[in-house]
Amino acid sequence: MSITFQREELFAEVWTTPLTTLAKKYGLSDNGVRKVCKAMDIPLPKAGHWAKAAAGKAPPRPLLPAFAARMTFNSMPVQKSETPTQSIDEDKAWLDARLIEEKKARNKIVVAAKPAKWHPAVLPLKIWLEECVTKYRNALAEKTRREKSPRHPPEPAIYEWSISSNDPVLGRTHRSVAMRVSVHTYNRALVILNSLAYAAEERGFAVELTNGNSRLRFSLESANLDMYLTERLEATFVSVLNPWDKKPHMERKLVSTGRLRLNIERGYAAYQVNEAAGAPLEHALNQVFVYGYGCVIRSREREREREIERQKQEVRRLQMQEMERLRKAEAQRRAEEARKREELLQQAVCLDKAESIRRLVATLERRFVGGGESTEKFARWRTWALEVAAVQDPTDRLSELLQVPHDDEAG
């Protein structure tokens, strides 16, 4: 809400109330009130004025300058949509209520080994992983068949690409995927994500699979939680027979451990839910929503901060706009003052010229005419010269402009 300051009223206030107290009245800073006074050419008390006033030794109040570029000023202080305390209390109550709900036994997330239905956001992952498993198993069967058949040479065949791209991680790729698991754990990983997706919808989250199966996203208000499941792998060394020299050599190989980890990304922040021996991931799924509710609260805080910053930017924009208007008004005032001065100087020059012409006419009359009659030619010249003087003389025009009575009118 804007505040309209009146010049004389504000002048009286700043000389009866300290700026720090007066600023609170208008929802501004003391520097903000000082800028308003400067814009309206209002003199302010000097440092130490109020201490002297308390001792009864304050100097007298100065006079308010009669002229100012502005007699009023519109200011727009930052208005918060909510008081910080109220917002914090409401957020805390909202968060506490949901954390209590997550602890209740009836809200514990239960993972069904064979889901009755698949969530639409998880179903594409299921189809993709099952295709990877089919390719992998078919390739293994083809490899076994070729190794048993004496007709096929032992050189690498095309089926080995399907094996290497799915062992130990299904669908191995450099792009982001929502699930990096092995053939031994993909079913379990799918049912975990499926249960999480339905649980998220029950809690008011929107669920979607983003960017070509890259992340499973849960969204509530302005908070987005991007999830993906990974399986921990361990490195081991195995003896492999070299097909060229028929000699065994040790080769490093990654093998599945069966231990899953749920990764949650939120911007540049990350949160992980790990499973360990005796603590499977299925028993810790409610932690996802405990973390998610905290993310919602932080998103609200950031949204309020952004709103306050937007309001501050709007105030700064309006202040800059006002300063630009004042600058233009001052430039226009100075230009008008310069024009008036130039016009005045020109009028003085014209008056001097008119008086000089009249003096010339009077001198010629005294010298050549005297007390006798003038010649016809001199009379015509005299009339013409006085007309020129009248045209040059600005006094008649100024008297009309300034509404000054002529001598005959005054008499």
C-alpha positions as CSV (number, residue, x, y, z in Angstrom):
1,M,0.0,0.0,0.0
2,S,1.4,3.4,-1.0
3,I,1.9,6.3,1.4
4,T,1.4,9.9,0.3
5,F,3.6,12.4,2.2
6,Q,2.6,16.1,2.3
7,R,5.6,18.4,2.5
8,E,4.5,20.7,5.3
9,E,3.1,17.9,7.4
10,L,6.3,15.8,7.1
11,F,8.4,18.9,7.9
12,A,6.6,19.3,11.1
13,E,6.9,15.6,12.0
14,V,10.7,15.3,11.4
15,W,11.3,18.3,13.7
16,T,9.1,16.8,16.5
17,T,9.9,13.1,16.2
18,P,13.3,11.3,15.7
19,L,13.6,9.6,12.3
20,T,14.0,6.1,13.7
21,T,10.6,6.5,15.5
22,L,8.9,8.2,12.6
23,A,10.2,5.5,10.1
24,K,8.4,2.8,12.1
25,K,5.1,4.7,11.8
26,Y,5.3,4.5,8.0
27,G,6.9,1.1,7.7
28,L,10.1,2.5,6.2
29,S,13.7,2.7,7.3
30,D,15.1,6.0,8.7
31,N,17.1,6.3,5.5
32,G,13.9,5.9,3.5
33,V,12.3,8.8,5.3
34,R,15.5,10.8,4.8
35,K,15.3,10.2,1.0
36,V,11.7,11.4,1.0
37,C,12.7,14.6,2.8
38,K,15.5,15.2,0.4
39,A,13.2,14.7,-2.6
40,M,10.8,17.4,-1.2
41,D,13.7,19.7,0.0
42,I,12.8,19.4,3.7
43,P,15.7,20.4,6.1
44,L,16.4,17.7,8.7
45,P,17.8,18.0,12.2
46,K,21.6,17.6,12.5
47,A,23.3,14.8,14.4
48,G,23.0,15.4,18.2
49,H,19.8,17.5,17.8
50,W,17.6,15.3,20.0
51,A,20.2,15.0,22.8
52,K,20.4,18.8,22.8
53,A,16.6,19.0,22.8
54,A,16.4,16.7,25.8
55,A,18.7,19.1,27.6
56,G,16.7,22.1,26.5
57,K,19.5,23.4,24.3
58,A,18.2,22.5,20.8
59,P,18.7,25.2,18.1
60,P,15.6,26.8,16.6
61,R,13.8,25.0,13.8
62,P,14.7,26.4,10.4
63,L,12.2,27.8,8.0
64,L,10.8,25.5,5.3
65,P,12.1,26.7,1.9
66,A,9.2,28.2,-0.1
67,F,10.1,26.5,-3.3
68,A,10.5,22.7,-3.9
69,A,10.3,20.5,-7.0
70,R,7.7,18.3,-5.2
71,M,5.1,19.2,-2.6
72,T,3.9,15.6,-2.2
73,F,5.7,12.2,-2.4
74,N,4.3,8.7,-2.9
75,S,6.2,5.9,-1.2
76,M,5.5,2.2,-1.4
77,P,7.0,0.3,1.6
78,V,7.6,-3.5,1.4
79,Q,4.4,-5.3,2.5
80,K,4.9,-8.9,3.6
81,S,2.0,-11.2,2.7
82,E,2.5,-12.9,6.1
83,T,4.3,-12.0,9.2
84,P,7.4,-14.2,9.6
85,T,6.2,-15.5,13.0
86,Q,2.8,-16.5,11.7
87,S,4.4,-18.3,8.7
88,I,6.9,-20.2,10.8
89,D,4.2,-21.3,13.3
90,E,1.9,-22.5,10.5
91,D,4.7,-24.4,8.7
92,K,5.8,-26.0,12.0
93,A,2.2,-27.1,12.8
94,W,1.8,-28.5,9.2
95,L,5.1,-30.4,9.4
96,D,4.6,-31.7,12.9
97,A,1.1,-33.1,11.9
98,R,2.6,-35.0,9.0
99,L,5.5,-36.4,10.9
100,I,3.1,-37.7,13.5
101,E,1.1,-39.3,10.7
102,E,4.2,-41.0,9.2
103,K,4.9,-42.6,12.6
104,K,1.5,-44.2,12.9
105,A,1.4,-48.0,12.2
106,R,-1.5,-47.7,9.8
107,N,0.6,-45.4,7.5
108,K,3.6,-47.6,7.3
109,I,4.4,-48.3,3.7
110,V,4.0,-52.0,2.9
111,V,5.6,-53.4,-0.3
112,A,3.6,-56.2,-2.0
113,A,5.8,-58.9,-3.6
114,K,3.2,-59.2,-6.4
115,P,1.4,-55.9,-7.0
116,A,-2.2,-56.0,-8.0
117,K,-1.6,-53.1,-10.4
118,W,1.3,-51.0,-11.6
119,H,1.5,-47.3,-11.3
120,P,1.5,-45.5,-14.7
121,A,4.8,-43.8,-13.8
122,V,6.5,-47.1,-12.9
123,L,5.1,-49.2,-15.7
124,P,7.5,-47.8,-18.4
125,L,10.4,-48.8,-16.2
126,K,9.0,-52.3,-15.7
127,I,8.6,-52.8,-19.5
128,W,12.2,-51.4,-20.2
129,L,13.8,-53.6,-17.5
130,E,12.0,-56.7,-18.7
131,E,13.2,-56.1,-22.2
132,C,16.8,-55.8,-20.9
133,V,16.4,-59.1,-19.0
134,T,15.0,-60.9,-22.0
135,K,17.9,-59.7,-24.2
136,Y,20.4,-60.7,-21.6
137,R,18.9,-64.2,-21.0
138,N,18.6,-64.9,-24.8
139,A,22.2,-63.8,-25.3
140,L,23.4,-66.1,-22.5
141,A,21.5,-69.0,-24.1
142,E,23.0,-68.2,-27.5
143,K,26.4,-68.1,-26.0
144,T,26.0,-71.5,-24.3
145,R,24.6,-73.0,-27.5
146,R,27.6,-71.7,-29.6
147,E,30.1,-72.9,-27.1
148,K,28.7,-76.4,-27.2
149,S,28.6,-76.4,-31.0
150,P,31.9,-77.3,-32.7
151,R,30.8,-75.5,-35.9
152,H,31.0,-72.0,-34.5
153,P,34.4,-70.4,-33.9
154,P,35.2,-69.0,-30.4
155,E,35.6,-65.4,-31.7
156,P,33.4,-62.7,-30.2
157,A,29.9,-62.7,-31.6
158,I,27.2,-60.1,-31.7
159,Y,25.3,-61.7,-28.8
160,E,28.2,-60.7,-26.4
161,W,27.1,-57.1,-26.8
162,S,23.8,-57.9,-25.2
163,I,25.6,-59.7,-22.4
164,S,28.1,-57.0,-21.6
165,S,25.5,-54.2,-21.8
166,N,23.3,-55.9,-19.2
167,D,25.8,-57.5,-16.8
168,P,26.0,-56.8,-14.0
169,V,23.7,-53.7,-14.5
170,L,20.7,-54.0,-16.7
171,G,20.5,-51.5,-19.5
172,R,24.0,-50.1,-18.9
173,T,24.1,-46.6,-20.4
174,H,25.8,-43.3,-20.0
175,R,22.5,-41.4,-19.7
176,S,20.5,-40.9,-16.5
177,V,18.0,-43.7,-15.7
178,A,15.7,-44.1,-12.8
179,M,16.9,-47.6,-12.0
180,R,20.4,-49.2,-12.2
181,V,19.9,-52.7,-10.9
182,S,20.9,-56.2,-11.8
183,V,18.9,-59.1,-13.1
184,H,18.7,-60.5,-9.5
185,T,17.1,-57.4,-7.9
186,Y,15.1,-55.6,-10.6
187,N,11.8,-57.2,-9.6
188,R,12.3,-56.1,-6.0
189,A,13.4,-52.6,-7.0
190,L,10.3,-52.3,-9.2
191,V,7.8,-53.2,-6.5
192,I,9.5,-50.8,-4.1
193,L,9.1,-47.9,-6.5
194,N,5.6,-49.0,-7.3
195,S,4.6,-48.9,-3.6
196,L,6.3,-45.5,-3.2
197,A,4.4,-44.0,-6.1
198,Y,1.0,-45.0,-4.7
199,A,2.0,-43.9,-1.2
200,A,3.1,-40.5,-2.6
201,E,-0.3,-40.0,-4.3
202,E,-2.1,-40.9,-1.1
203,R,-0.1,-38.1,0.7
204,G,-0.9,-35.5,-2.0
205,F,2.2,-35.7,-4.1
206,A,2.0,-35.7,-7.9
207,V,4.0,-38.6,-9.5
208,E,5.6,-38.6,-12.9
209,L,8.4,-40.3,-14.8
210,T,10.6,-37.4,-16.2
211,N,12.9,-37.0,-19.2
212,G,12.8,-40.4,-20.8
213,N,12.8,-42.7,-17.7
214,S,15.6,-40.6,-16.1
215,R,13.9,-39.9,-12.7
216,L,10.8,-40.7,-10.8
217,R,9.5,-37.3,-9.6
218,F,7.3,-36.6,-6.5
219,S,6.0,-33.0,-6.5
220,L,4.2,-31.2,-3.7
221,E,3.6,-27.4,-3.9
222,S,6.9,-26.1,-5.3
223,A,9.1,-28.9,-4.0
224,N,10.3,-31.6,-6.5
225,L,11.9,-34.8,-5.4
226,D,13.7,-36.7,-8.2
227,M,14.4,-40.3,-7.3
228,Y,16.4,-43.2,-8.7
229,L,17.2,-46.7,-7.4
230,T,20.7,-48.1,-7.5
231,E,22.3,-51.4,-6.5
232,R,25.6,-51.6,-4.8
233,L,28.3,-53.5,-6.8
234,E,31.5,-55.0,-5.5
235,A,34.7,-55.6,-7.5
236,T,36.2,-59.1,-7.6
237,F,38.9,-60.7,-9.6
238,V,38.2,-63.9,-11.6
239,S,40.4,-66.2,-13.7
240,V,39.7,-66.0,-17.4
241,L,41.1,-68.1,-20.2
242,N,42.6,-66.0,-22.9
243,P,41.2,-67.3,-26.3
244,W,44.4,-66.4,-28.1
245,D,47.2,-68.0,-26.0
246,K,45.0,-70.4,-24.1
247,K,46.5,-69.1,-20.8
248,P,44.5,-68.0,-17.8
249,H,44.7,-64.4,-16.5
250,M,43.0,-62.4,-13.7
251,E,40.3,-60.0,-14.7
252,R,38.5,-57.4,-12.6
253,K,34.7,-57.9,-12.6
254,L,31.8,-56.1,-10.9
255,V,29.3,-58.4,-9.2
256,S,25.9,-57.7,-7.7
257,T,25.5,-57.5,-3.9
258,G,21.7,-57.3,-3.8
259,R,21.8,-54.2,-1.6
260,L,19.7,-51.3,-2.9
261,R,19.9,-47.6,-2.3
262,L,17.3,-45.0,-2.9
263,N,18.7,-41.7,-4.1
264,I,16.7,-38.4,-3.8
265,E,17.8,-35.3,-5.7
266,R,16.4,-31.9,-5.0
267,G,18.3,-29.3,-7.0
268,Y,21.9,-29.6,-5.9
269,A,21.0,-31.3,-2.7
270,A,20.9,-35.1,-2.3
271,Y,19.5,-37.5,0.2
272,Q,20.0,-41.3,0.4
273,V,18.1,-44.1,2.0
274,N,20.5,-47.1,2.3
275,E,19.8,-50.7,3.3
276,A,22.1,-52.8,5.4
277,A,22.2,-56.3,6.8
278,G,19.0,-56.8,8.8
279,A,17.6,-53.4,7.7
280,P,16.0,-53.8,4.2
281,L,15.0,-50.8,2.2
282,E,11.4,-51.8,2.4
283,H,11.3,-51.0,6.1
284,A,12.6,-47.4,5.6
285,L,10.4,-46.0,2.9
286,N,8.5,-43.6,5.2
287,Q,11.8,-41.7,5.5
288,V,11.3,-40.5,1.9
289,F,8.2,-38.5,3.0
290,V,9.7,-37.3,6.2
291,Y,12.5,-35.8,4.1
292,G,10.0,-34.7,1.5
293,Y,7.8,-32.7,4.0
294,G,11.0,-30.9,5.1
295,C,11.7,-30.0,1.5
296,V,8.2,-28.5,1.2
297,I,8.8,-26.3,4.2
298,R,12.1,-25.1,2.8
299,S,10.5,-24.4,-0.5
300,R,7.8,-22.3,1.2
301,E,10.6,-20.4,3.0
302,R,12.4,-19.7,-0.2
303,E,9.2,-18.7,-2.0
304,R,8.5,-16.2,0.8
305,E,12.0,-14.9,0.5
306,R,11.6,-14.6,-3.3
307,E,8.3,-12.7,-2.8
308,I,9.9,-10.3,-0.4
309,E,12.8,-9.8,-2.9
310,R,10.3,-9.2,-5.7
311,Q,8.6,-6.6,-3.6
312,K,11.9,-5.0,-2.7
313,Q,12.8,-4.9,-6.4
314,E,9.4,-3.3,-7.2
315,V,10.1,-0.7,-4.5
316,R,13.6,-0.1,-6.0
317,R,12.1,0.2,-9.4
318,L,9.5,2.7,-8.2
319,Q,12.2,4.6,-6.4
320,M,14.4,4.7,-9.5
321,Q,11.4,5.8,-11.5
322,E,10.7,8.5,-9.0
323,M,14.3,9.6,-9.0
324,E,14.3,9.7,-12.8
325,R,11.1,11.8,-12.7
326,L,12.7,14.2,-10.2
327,R,15.9,14.4,-12.3
328,K,13.9,15.3,-15.4
329,A,11.8,17.8,-13.5
330,E,14.9,19.4,-12.1
331,A,16.5,19.4,-15.5
332,Q,13.4,21.0,-17.0
333,R,13.3,23.6,-14.1
334,R,16.9,24.5,-14.8
335,A,16.3,24.7,-18.5
336,E,13.2,26.9,-17.9
337,E,15.2,29.1,-15.5
338,A,18.1,29.5,-18.1
339,R,15.5,30.4,-20.8
340,K,13.9,33.0,-18.5
341,R,17.3,34.5,-17.7
342,E,18.3,34.6,-21.3
343,E,15.0,36.2,-22.1
344,L,15.4,38.8,-19.3
345,L,18.9,39.7,-20.5
346,Q,17.5,40.1,-24.1
347,Q,14.7,42.3,-22.8
348,A,17.3,44.5,-21.0
349,V,19.3,44.8,-24.2
350,C,16.1,45.7,-26.1
351,L,15.2,48.3,-23.5
352,D,18.7,49.8,-23.8
353,K,18.3,50.0,-27.5
354,A,14.8,51.6,-27.2
355,E,16.1,54.2,-24.7
356,S,19.2,54.9,-26.9
357,I,16.9,55.6,-29.9
358,R,14.7,57.9,-27.9
359,R,17.8,59.8,-26.6
360,L,19.0,60.1,-30.1
361,V,15.7,61.6,-31.3
362,A,15.6,64.0,-28.3
363,T,19.2,65.1,-29.0
364,L,18.5,65.7,-32.7
365,E,15.4,67.7,-31.8
366,R,17.4,70.0,-29.4
367,R,20.3,70.4,-31.8
368,F,18.6,70.9,-35.1
369,V,15.1,72.0,-34.4
370,G,15.4,73.9,-31.2
371,G,12.3,76.0,-30.5
372,G,11.3,76.2,-34.2
373,E,9.3,73.9,-36.4
374,S,10.9,70.7,-37.7
375,T,11.1,69.9,-41.4
376,E,8.7,67.4,-42.9
377,K,11.5,65.0,-43.6
378,F,12.8,65.2,-40.0
379,A,9.2,64.7,-38.8
380,R,8.8,61.5,-40.8
381,W,12.1,60.2,-39.6
382,R,11.3,61.0,-36.0
383,T,8.0,59.1,-36.2
384,W,9.7,56.1,-37.7
385,A,12.5,56.1,-35.1
386,L,10.1,56.3,-32.2
387,E,8.1,53.4,-33.7
388,V,11.3,51.3,-33.9
389,A,12.0,52.3,-30.2
390,A,8.4,51.2,-29.3
391,V,8.9,47.8,-31.0
392,Q,12.2,47.3,-29.1
393,D,10.8,48.5,-25.8
394,P,9.6,45.4,-23.7
395,T,8.0,47.3,-20.9
396,D,4.5,47.3,-22.3
397,R,4.6,43.5,-22.9
398,L,6.0,42.9,-19.4
399,S,3.4,45.1,-17.7
400,E,0.7,43.0,-19.3
401,L,2.4,39.7,-18.4
402,L,3.1,40.7,-14.8
403,Q,-0.2,42.6,-14.5
404,V,1.6,45.8,-13.5
405,P,-0.6,49.0,-14.0
406,H,0.7,51.8,-16.2
407,D,1.4,55.2,-14.7
408,D,-1.8,56.6,-16.0
409,E,-3.8,53.6,-14.6
410,A,-2.0,54.0,-11.2
411,G,-2.9,57.7,-11.1
